[in-house]
Amino acid sequence: MTRTVVGSATREVALGFDQPFVIIGERINPTGRKLLAEEMRNGDFSRVERDVVAQVEAGAHMLDVNAGIPLADEPAILARTIQLVQSLTDLPLSIDSSIVAALEAGLSVYRGKALVNSVTGEDDRLERVLPLVKKYGAAVVAISNDETGISEDPDVRFAVAKRIVERAADHGIPREDIVVDPLLMPIGAMRYAGRQVFHILGRLRDELKVNSTCGASNVSFGLPNREGINGAYLSMAIANGLTSAITNPIADGVRHSVMAADVLMGNDPECARWIRTFRQAPVEGERGVRVNRRRGGGPVEAPVAG
């Protein structure tokens, strides 16, 4: 089984098909958050601090850090944000920027093995980002589009991912350090967006043997009850091979769907995490059986009197 290991100075997280699903908290991102963008531009990081604490408390395994603010000094802001976040938590970070100078600024101050978000399939982008990934010993998110754009054919997107993995190998970056993003589109705009991603995920797992991620909240854009769509999508995607996602760990529907998927995929041994989180004793079970929860173990069944 392929495992992608990233870490901070004191903690490691492994992505893998036989590992619990990795939730990468999405909240430290000023895109679409005007107040956060303005605060970060002006050097006010109090909202960032609150977002870090909330996501850690909600159970995120990693945090994505983005400082994409128009007309701002993104490299400097991103580096400062990473240093702040690492002073608040030892969770590993995904360093998120489309600007190569910002990625390097973030990597230069990061303590540990980061996940670089991201590289795409254009030749120029590959030749600028991959040497940076190699230099800092990072892992990298490979987004499956290139100069031709985002194909609606999942096999074309898979081919782009395959090419990125091959080019990374030319730079001495092993496939276990490549995490492919198959590009999840909004289901409200593209009817079969979910099916397309499920198809790609199966091929990434079985043929390319790489781990995967996505911006899971994209799937529900423009729809009501987004949390319900996001949670259902994640359960199905995990069954098809998705091993991580950038999503909102604070949303109960998302978090619970991921935990349930871990149970059903056999990646929550003895259902211990599920039981620890949702233990209730006693509760009425089915068919006249009272189910009592035993600390650290599975259910203990006893007949109900009468």
Secondary structure, DSSP 8 states (H G I E B T S, - for coil): --EEEEE-SS-EEEEETTS--EEEEEEE--TT-HHHHHHHHTT--HHHHHHHHHHHHHT-SEEEEE---TTS-HHHHHHHHHHHHHHH--S-EEEE-S-HHHHHHHHHH--SB-EEEEE-S-HHHHHHHHHHHHHHT-EEEEES-BTTB--S-HHHHHHHHHHHHHHHHHTT--GGGEEEE-----TTTSTTHHHHHHHHHHHIIIII--EE--BGGGGGTT-SSHHHHHHHHHHHHHHTT--EEEE-TT-HHHHHHHHHHHHHTT-SGGGHHHHHHH--SSEE-STTEEEEE-TTS-EEEEE---
